[in-house]
Amino acid sequence: MDRLPAVLRVLHDIATENNGERSVDARGLLTQLDLSFVSLLATFRRLLGDAKVLSDMLQSPSLDLAMAVDLISALKDFLQEYRSETFVDNLCASIVEMPQSAV
């Protein structure tokens, strides 16, 4: 996600070259990197990022059962928060801005 603007710029530059096969491949990739792709990328980045933090914490040798239950409960609360209109609105706003700043 952090490198998406650079990837889009490079693909755009390659698509405008006079190199036939590379240009066609770049244009094909650009058509696939649409708003739907960016929205899924942003959503999964957020969800999987939070799940990874929990996973890393759960692997700590000093973690006891009570703390593990608290961590899992906190992740459940975050996931509930992700279902709110405010979160979805903020996520949608960042998704719409992303492709425009990349190209």
Residue pairs with C-beta under 8 A, 6 or more apart in sequence:
1 41
1 42
1 45
4 33
4 38
4 41
4 98
4 102
5 98
5 101
5 102
6 102
7 33
8 30
8 33
8 99
8 102
8 103
9 102
9 103
11 26
11 29
11 30
11 33
12 26
12 30
12 103
14 22
14 23
14 25
14 26
15 23
15 26
15 27
15 30
16 23
17 23
17 26
33 99
35 95
35 96
35 99
38 95
38 98
38 99
39 92
39 95
42 91
42 94
42 95
42 98
43 91
46 82
46 91
47 79
47 82
50 75
50 78
50 79
51 75
54 71
54 72
54 74
54 75
57 63
57 71
58 68
58 71
63 71
81 87
82 88
